Amino acid sequence: MLNKLWGWVAAAFGLLVALLLFVIGQRNKARAKVDKVSIELQAREAMQDAERATSKAREQARSKAAEQQRNADERTEETRPTGTFRR
């Protein structure tokens, strides 16, 4: 009778060890997935920051060009260049 009991105890212990290893494996997979998503998020944010910086630089260039054009258009006739560059 005692031998049967030890067999059941050993089987239960083996089952618990197997479940523990399974849970640890699932945890490691979840951590790996979280790390991957985190890296993708950082890459996406970096790309968006770069796009924002590019858009800001374009807007500044447009406003500067518009201001220069406005200043050029407001020049008097005497200060304008002659020749093909005249406006």
PARONU-922793 format. One record per atom (N, C-alpha, C, O): residue number from 1; residue in three letters; x, y, z; atom name. Coordinates in pm, 1 decimal, decimal comma, always signed. Layout:
N
NUM;ALA;X;Y;Z;CA;
...
// end
This chain:
87
1;MET;+81,2;-119,4;+0,0;N;
1;MET;+0,0;+0,0;+0,0;CA;
1;MET;+85,7;+126,1;+0,0;C;
1;MET;+54,3;+224,1;-67,6;O;
2;LEU;+193,5;+122,1;+76,3;N;
2;LEU;+281,4;+238,5;+84,5;CA;
2;LEU;+352,4;+263,3;-48,5;C;
2;LEU;+380,6;+377,7;-84,1;O;
3;ASN;+381,2;+154,6;-122,4;N;
3;ASN;+446,5;+170,7;-251,6;CA;
3;ASN;+355,0;+242,4;-351,1;C;
3;ASN;+400,8;+325,6;-429,4;O;
4;LYS;+226,2;+209,8;-347,5;N;
4;LYS;+131,7;+277,9;-436,4;CA;
4;LYS;+122,4;+425,5;-401,9;C;
4;LYS;+112,8;+509,9;-491,0;O;
5;LEU;+125,2;+456,7;-274,6;N;
5;LEU;+115,7;+595,4;-230,8;CA;
5;LEU;+236,4;+675,7;-278,4;C;
5;LEU;+222,4;+788,2;-326,5;O;
6;TRP;+357,2;+615,7;-264,2;N;
6;TRP;+476,9;+684,5;-310,8;CA;
6;TRP;+474,0;+703,7;-462,2;C;
6;TRP;+525,2;+803,8;-512,3;O;
7;GLY;+417,3;+613,3;-533,0;N;
7;GLY;+402,9;+627,1;-678,0;CA;
7;GLY;+314,7;+746,4;-714,0;C;
7;GLY;+346,4;+825,1;-803,2;O;
8;TRP;+202,3;+757,5;-641,2;N;
8;TRP;+112,6;+870,7;-664,3;CA;
8;TRP;+178,1;+1003,3;-625,8;C;
8;TRP;+159,2;+1104,1;-693,8;O;
9;VAL;+253,9;+1003,1;-518,6;N;
9;VAL;+323,9;+1124,6;-475,8;CA;
9;VAL;+427,0;+1164,5;-580,9;C;
9;VAL;+439,0;+1282,2;-615,0;O;
10;ALA;+500,8;+1067,1;-632,0;N;
10;ALA;+601,2;+1095,0;-734,8;CA;
10;ALA;+534,5;+1146,5;-861,8;C;
10;ALA;+585,9;+1238,8;-925,0;O;
11;ALA;+421,9;+1088,9;-900,1;N;
11;ALA;+348,7;+1133,4;-1019,0;CA;
11;ALA;+297,2;+1276,6;-1000,5;C;
11;ALA;+305,9;+1358,8;-1091,7;O;
12;ALA;+243,7;+1305,1;-881,7;N;
12;ALA;+194,1;+1439,6;-853,7;CA;
12;ALA;+309,3;+1540,7;-856,1;C;
12;ALA;+294,3;+1650,4;-909,9;O;
13;PHE;+422,9;+1504,5;-798,6;N;
13;PHE;+539,3;+1592,8;-799,7;CA;
13;PHE;+586,9;+1616,8;-942,5;C;
13;PHE;+620,8;+1729,6;-978,3;O;
14;GLY;+589,6;+1513,1;-1023,2;N;
14;GLY;+629,0;+1526,6;-1163,9;CA;
14;GLY;+533,5;+1617,5;-1239,1;C;
14;GLY;+576,6;+1699,4;-1320,3;O;
15;LEU;+403,8;+1603,9;-1212,6;N;
15;LEU;+303,9;+1688,4;-1276,9;CA;
15;LEU;+322,3;+1834,2;-1235,6;C;
15;LEU;+313,6;+1924,1;-1319,2;O;
16;LEU;+347,4;+1857,7;-1107,4;N;
16;LEU;+370,3;+1994,7;-1060,7;CA;
16;LEU;+494,9;+2056,2;-1123,8;C;
16;LEU;+495,0;+2173,6;-1161,0;O;
17;VAL;+600,3;+1977,0;-1135,5;N;
17;VAL;+722,6;+2026,8;-1199,0;CA;
17;VAL;+696,1;+2059,3;-1345,7;C;
17;VAL;+743,4;+2161,3;-1395,9;O;
18;ALA;+621,9;+1974,7;-1413,9;N;
18;ALA;+589,5;+1999,5;-1554,3;CA;
18;ALA;+505,8;+2126,2;-1569,5;C;
18;ALA;+530,1;+2206,0;-1660,0;O;
19;LEU;+407,6;+2145,3;-1481,9;N;
19;LEU;+325,6;+2266,4;-1486,2;CA;
19;LEU;+409,4;+2390,5;-1456,8;C;
19;LEU;+391,2;+2494,9;-1519,4;O;
20;LEU;+500,8;+2378,5;-1361,4;N;
20;LEU;+587,2;+2490,7;-1328,7;CA;
20;LEU;+675,0;+2529,1;-1447,7;C;
20;LEU;+689,9;+2647,4;-1478,4;O;
21;LEU;+732,2;+2431,0;-1513,7;N;
21;LEU;+814,2;+2458,8;-1631,2;CA;
21;LEU;+731,2;+2521,1;-1744,4;C;
21;LEU;+778,3;+2610,0;-1815,3;O;
22;PHE;+609,2;+2473,9;-1760,2;N;
22;PHE;+519,6;+2529,6;-1862,0;CA;
22;PHE;+488,6;+2676,0;-1832,6;C;
22;PHE;+493,1;+2759,9;-1922,6;O;
23;VAL;+457,6;+2706,7;-1708,1;N;
23;VAL;+425,1;+2844,0;-1668,5;CA;
23;VAL;+547,1;+2934,5;-1685,9;C;
23;VAL;+533,9;+3047,7;-1732,3;O;
24;ILE;+664,5;+2885,9;-1649,5;N;
24;ILE;+786,8;+2964,9;-1666,5;CA;
24;ILE;+811,4;+2992,0;-1815,2;C;
24;ILE;+851,4;+3102,3;-1852,2;O;
25;GLY;+787,9;+2893,3;-1899,1;N;
25;GLY;+803,2;+2911,4;-2043,3;CA;
25;GLY;+707,1;+3015,7;-2098,0;C;
25;GLY;+744,7;+3097,9;-2181,7;O;
26;GLN;+582,8;+3012,3;-2050,6;N;
26;GLN;+483,8;+3110,2;-2094,0;CA;
26;GLN;+523,4;+3250,6;-2048,9;C;
26;GLN;+506,5;+3347,5;-2122,9;O;
27;ARG;+576,0;+3260,6;-1927,6;N;
27;ARG;+618,7;+3389,9;-1875,2;CA;
27;ARG;+732,4;+3445,1;-1960,3;C;
27;ARG;+734,3;+3563,8;-1992,8;O;
28;ASN;+826,4;+3359,4;-1996,2;N;
28;ASN;+939,1;+3404,3;-2078,3;CA;
28;ASN;+892,7;+3449,3;-2216,6;C;
28;ASN;+944,2;+3546,9;-2271,1;O;
29;LYS;+796,1;+3378,5;-2272,8;N;
29;LYS;+742,0;+3418,5;-2402,9;CA;
29;LYS;+671,5;+3553,3;-2391,6;C;
29;LYS;+684,3;+3638,0;-2480,0;O;
30;ALA;+597,9;+3572,9;-2283,9;N;
30;ALA;+528,4;+3700,2;-2264,3;CA;
30;ALA;+628,6;+3814,2;-2247,3;C;
30;ALA;+608,3;+3922,7;-2301,8;O;
31;ARG;+734,9;+3791,3;-2173,4;N;
31;ARG;+837,7;+3894,3;-2156,2;CA;
31;ARG;+903,4;+3927,7;-2289,0;C;
31;ARG;+928,9;+4044,6;-2318,1;O;
32;ALA;+930,7;+3826,3;-2369,5;N;
32;ALA;+992,5;+3849,3;-2500,3;CA;
32;ALA;+899,2;+3931,1;-2589,5;C;
32;ALA;+943,8;+4020,4;-2661,6;O;
33;LYS;+770,2;+3900,5;-2584,2;N;
33;LYS;+673,7;+3974,0;-2664,8;CA;
33;LYS;+664,5;+4119,2;-2619,3;C;
33;LYS;+655,2;+4210,1;-2701,8;O;
34;VAL;+667,0;+4141,0;-2487,0;N;
34;VAL;+662,8;+4277,4;-2433,6;CA;
34;VAL;+787,2;+4354,9;-2477,5;C;
34;VAL;+777,6;+4471,9;-2514,7;O;
35;ASP;+902,5;+4291,0;-2473,1;N;
35;ASP;+1026,1;+4356,4;-2517,3;CA;
35;ASP;+1018,6;+4393,9;-2664,7;C;
35;ASP;+1059,8;+4502,9;-2704,4;O;
36;LYS;+965,9;+4302,9;-2744,8;N;
36;LYS;+954,6;+4329,0;-2888,9;CA;
36;LYS;+860,4;+4446,3;-2915,6;C;
36;LYS;+890,8;+4534,0;-2996,6;O;
37;VAL;+747,2;+4447,3;-2847,8;N;
37;VAL;+651,1;+4555,8;-2866,0;CA;
37;VAL;+710,8;+4688,1;-2818,6;C;
37;VAL;+688,8;+4792,2;-2880,6;O;
38;SER;+785,2;+4684,2;-2710,5;N;
38;SER;+849,5;+4805,0;-2658,5;CA;
38;SER;+949,1;+4861,4;-2758,1;C;
38;SER;+953,9;+4982,6;-2779,3;O;
39;ILE;+1028,5;+4775,1;-2819,2;N;
39;ILE;+1125,5;+4819,8;-2918,6;CA;
39;ILE;+1054,4;+4878,4;-3040,2;C;
39;ILE;+1096,7;+4981,2;-3093,1;O;
40;GLU;+947,0;+4814,0;-3084,8;N;
40;GLU;+871,2;+4865,3;-3198,7;CA;
40;GLU;+810,6;+5001,5;-3166,8;C;
40;GLU;+808,5;+5090,6;-3251,7;O;
41;LEU;+761,4;+5017,2;-3044,1;N;
41;LEU;+703,4;+5144,7;-3002,7;CA;
41;LEU;+809,1;+5254,9;-3002,5;C;
41;LEU;+783,1;+5366,2;-3048,2;O;
42;GLN;+927,3;+5224,4;-2951,4;N;
42;GLN;+1034,9;+5323,3;-2950,5;CA;
42;GLN;+1075,4;+5361,8;-3092,3;C;
42;GLN;+1101,6;+5478,9;-3119,9;O;
43;ALA;+1080,7;+5264,8;-3181,3;N;
43;ALA;+1116,7;+5293,1;-3321,1;CA;
43;ALA;+1010,0;+5380,6;-3386,6;C;
43;ALA;+1041,9;+5474,0;-3460,3;O;
44;ARG;+883,4;+5349,8;-3359,4;N;
44;ARG;+773,9;+5428,0;-3415,8;CA;
44;ARG;+778,0;+5571,6;-3362,6;C;
44;ARG;+758,6;+5666,4;-3438,8;O;
45;GLU;+803,1;+5587,9;-3232,4;N;
45;GLU;+810,9;+5721,5;-3174,5;CA;
45;GLU;+928,3;+5800,1;-3232,8;C;
45;GLU;+916,0;+5919,8;-3258,9;O;
46;ALA;+1040,6;+5733,9;-3252,8;N;
46;ALA;+1156,6;+5801,0;-3311,8;CA;
46;ALA;+1125,4;+5846,9;-3454,2;C;
46;ALA;+1164,8;+5956,2;-3495,0;O;
47;MET;+1054,3;+5762,4;-3529,4;N;
47;MET;+1017,0;+5798,2;-3665,2;CA;
47;MET;+920,8;+5917,5;-3664,6;C;
47;MET;+934,2;+6008,3;-3746,7;O;
48;GLN;+825,8;+5917,5;-3574,0;N;
48;GLN;+731,5;+6029,0;-3565,0;CA;
48;GLN;+802,4;+6157,9;-3524,4;C;
48;GLN;+769,5;+6265,0;-3575,3;O;
49;ASP;+899,2;+6148,8;-3433,3;N;
49;ASP;+976,8;+6266,9;-3394,9;CA;
49;ASP;+1053,5;+6322,4;-3513,8;C;
49;ASP;+1059,0;+6443,8;-3533,7;O;
50;ALA;+1112,1;+6234,3;-3592,1;N;
50;ALA;+1185,4;+6277,9;-3710,6;CA;
50;ALA;+1090,8;+6344,3;-3811,5;C;
50;ALA;+1125,6;+6445,7;-3872,1;O;
51;GLU;+972,3;+6287,5;-3829,1;N;
51;GLU;+875,1;+6345,9;-3921,1;CA;
51;GLU;+828,5;+6482,4;-3871,5;C;
51;GLU;+810,6;+6574,7;-3950,9;O;
52;ARG;+808,8;+6495,6;-3739,1;N;
52;ARG;+769,3;+6624,6;-3683,1;CA;
52;ARG;+879,0;+6728,7;-3704,5;C;
52;ARG;+850,4;+6843,0;-3740,3;O;
53;ALA;+1002,8;+6689,5;-3682,9;N;
53;ALA;+1114,5;+6781,9;-3703,0;CA;
53;ALA;+1123,8;+6824,5;-3849,0;C;
53;ALA;+1149,5;+6941,2;-3878,2;O;
54;THR;+1103,1;+6730,8;-3940,3;N;
54;THR;+1105,7;+6762,7;-4082,8;CA;
54;THR;+993,9;+6858,7;-4118,8;C;
54;THR;+1015,7;+6955,0;-4192,2;O;
55;SER;+875,0;+6833,3;-4067,9;N;
55;SER;+761,3;+6921,5;-4095,8;CA;
55;SER;+785,7;+7061,3;-4039,8;C;
55;SER;+754,0;+7161,0;-4104,5;O;
56;LYS;+841,6;+7068,1;-3920,5;N;
56;LYS;+870,4;+7197,9;-3859,2;CA;
56;LYS;+974,0;+7273,3;-3941,6;C;
56;LYS;+960,1;+7393,7;-3963,4;O;
57;ALA;+1078,1;+7203,4;-3987,8;N;
57;ALA;+1181,1;+7267,1;-4070,4;CA;
57;ALA;+1121,8;+7316,3;-4202,7;C;
57;ALA;+1156,4;+7424,6;-4249,7;O;
58;ARG;+1033,5;+7237,8;-4261,9;N;
58;ARG;+968,6;+7279,8;-4387,2;CA;
58;ARG;+884,5;+7404,4;-4365,4;C;
58;ARG;+888,1;+7497,4;-4445,9;O;
59;GLU;+808,9;+7406,0;-4256,5;N;
59;GLU;+723,5;+7521,0;-4226,5;CA;
59;GLU;+808,1;+7645,8;-4203,4;C;
59;GLU;+773,0;+7754,1;-4250,2;O;
60;GLN;+919,4;+7631,2;-4131,5;N;
60;GLN;+1007,5;+7746,2;-4109,4;CA;
60;GLN;+1066,9;+7794,3;-4240,9;C;
60;GLN;+1077,3;+7914,8;-4263,8;O;
61;ALA;+1105,8;+7701,9;-4327,0;N;
61;ALA;+1161,1;+7739,6;-4457,4;CA;
61;ALA;+1056,1;+7810,7;-4541,9;C;
61;ALA;+1087,5;+7908,7;-4609,5;O;
62;ARG;+931,4;+7762,6;-4539,0;N;
62;ARG;+824,0;+7827,8;-4615,1;CA;
62;ARG;+800,2;+7969,5;-4565,1;C;
62;ARG;+787,8;+8062,9;-4644,2;O;
63;SER;+794,0;+7984,9;-4432,3;N;
63;SER;+767,4;+8117,9;-4378,0;CA;
63;SER;+883,2;+8213,2;-4408,0;C;
63;SER;+860,5;+8330,7;-4436,9;O;
64;LYS;+1006,2;+8163,9;-4401,3;N;
64;LYS;+1122,3;+8248,0;-4432,4;CA;
64;LYS;+1120,5;+8287,5;-4579,8;C;
64;LYS;+1146,2;+8403,0;-4613,9;O;
65;ALA;+1090,2;+8191,7;-4666,9;N;
65;ALA;+1084,5;+8221,4;-4810,5;CA;
65;ALA;+972,7;+8320,6;-4840,2;C;
65;ALA;+989,8;+8411,0;-4922,0;O;
66;ALA;+858,6;+8304,0;-4774,2;N;
66;ALA;+747,0;+8396,3;-4795,3;CA;
66;ALA;+784,0;+8536,6;-4747,7;C;
66;ALA;+749,2;+8635,5;-4812,2;O;
67;GLU;+854,1;+8545,0;-4635,6;N;
67;GLU;+895,8;+8675,2;-4584,4;CA;
67;GLU;+995,7;+8741,2;-4679,9;C;
67;GLU;+985,6;+8860,8;-4707,2;O;
68;GLN;+1091,1;+8664,3;-4730,0;N;
68;GLN;+1187,7;+8719,3;-4824,4;CA;
68;GLN;+1118,7;+8765,3;-4952,6;C;
68;GLN;+1153,3;+8869,3;-5008,6;O;
69;GLN;+1021,6;+8687,8;-4998,4;N;
69;GLN;+948,2;+8726,4;-5118,9;CA;
69;GLN;+868,2;+8853,1;-5094,4;C;
69;GLN;+863,0;+8941,2;-5180,2;O;
70;ARG;+806,0;+8862,7;-4978,0;N;
70;ARG;+728,6;+8981,6;-4943,2;CA;
70;ARG;+820,5;+9104,5;-4938,0;C;
70;ARG;+784,8;+9211,4;-4987,6;O;
71;ASN;+939,2;+9088,4;-4877,4;N;
71;ASN;+1034,6;+9199,2;-4872,7;CA;
71;ASN;+1080,6;+9238,2;-5012,8;C;
71;ASN;+1096,5;+9356,6;-5042,6;O;
72;ALA;+1101,8;+9139,8;-5097,6;N;
72;ALA;+1144,3;+9168,3;-5234,5;CA;
72;ALA;+1034,4;+9239,5;-5311,9;C;
72;ALA;+1063,1;+9329,0;-5391,5;O;
73;ASP;+910,6;+9201,6;-5290,1;N;
73;ASP;+798,8;+9263,9;-5361,0;CA;
73;ASP;+774,7;+9406,8;-5313,1;C;
73;ASP;+724,1;+9490,1;-5388,3;O;
74;GLU;+810,6;+9434,9;-5189,3;N;
74;GLU;+785,1;+9567,9;-5133,3;CA;
74;GLU;+896,8;+9667,5;-5164,5;C;
74;GLU;+886,3;+9783,9;-5125,7;O;
75;ARG;+1002,2;+9626,2;-5232,5;N;
75;ARG;+1111,6;+9717,9;-5265,1;CA;
75;ARG;+1064,0;+9824,6;-5362,7;C;
75;ARG;+975,1;+9803,0;-5445,1;O;
76;THR;+1126,6;+9938,8;-5349,8;N;
76;THR;+1092,6;+10046,8;-5443,5;CA;
76;THR;+1159,4;+10020,1;-5577,6;C;
76;THR;+1243,1;+9930,6;-5589,8;O;
77;GLU;+1122,5;+10096,6;-5675,4;N;
77;GLU;+1173,7;+10078,7;-5811,0;CA;
77;GLU;+1324,4;+10102,6;-5817,5;C;
77;GLU;+1393,7;+10039,1;-5896,9;O;
78;GLU;+1375,3;+10193,1;-5735,2;N;
78;GLU;+1517,2;+10226,8;-5740,3;CA;
78;GLU;+1604,2;+10117,0;-5680,2;C;
78;GLU;+1719,0;+10100,1;-5721,4;O;
79;THR;+1551,4;+10042,1;-5583,4;N;
79;THR;+1632,6;+9940,3;-5516,3;CA;
79;THR;+1625,3;+9803,7;-5583,3;C;
79;THR;+1696,8;+9711,5;-5544,0;O;
80;ARG;+1540,2;+9790,1;-5683,2;N;
80;ARG;+1530,0;+9661,7;-5753,0;CA;
80;ARG;+1644,9;+9646,1;-5851,4;C;
80;ARG;+1691,9;+9743,8;-5909,7;O;
81;PRO;+1689,4;+9522,0;-5869,2;N;
81;PRO;+1798,2;+9501,9;-5966,5;CA;
81;PRO;+1748,3;+9520,1;-6109,0;C;
81;PRO;+1628,8;+9508,9;-6136,1;O;
82;THR;+1839,3;+9547,5;-6197,7;N;
82;THR;+1802,3;+9564,9;-6338,1;CA;
82;THR;+1829,9;+9435,3;-6413,4;C;
82;THR;+1895,3;+9345,1;-6360,8;O;
83;GLY;+1782,2;+9426,6;-6531,4;N;
83;GLY;+1809,8;+9312,1;-6615,7;CA;
83;GLY;+1707,3;+9201,0;-6597,8;C;
83;GLY;+1590,9;+9227,4;-6567,4;O;
84;THR;+1750,5;+9076,8;-6616,6;N;
84;THR;+1658,5;+8963,7;-6613,0;CA;
84;THR;+1612,2;+8931,6;-6471,2;C;
84;THR;+1515,4;+8857,8;-6452,7;O;
85;PHE;+1680,3;+8986,1;-6372,0;N;
85;PHE;+1638,9;+8960,6;-6234,3;CA;
85;PHE;+1534,9;+9060,9;-6185,3;C;
85;PHE;+1487,7;+9050,8;-6072,0;O;
86;ARG;+1499,3;+9156,1;-6268,6;N;
86;ARG;+1406,6;+9261,0;-6227,2;CA;
86;ARG;+1266,1;+9202,9;-6213,8;C;
86;ARG;+1225,9;+9115,7;-6290,7;O;
87;ARG;+1193,4;+9252,0;-6116,4;N;
87;ARG;+1053,3;+9212,6;-6097,9;CA;
87;ARG;+964,4;+9330,1;-6111,2;C;
87;ARG;+842,6;+9317,1;-6098,8;O;
// end
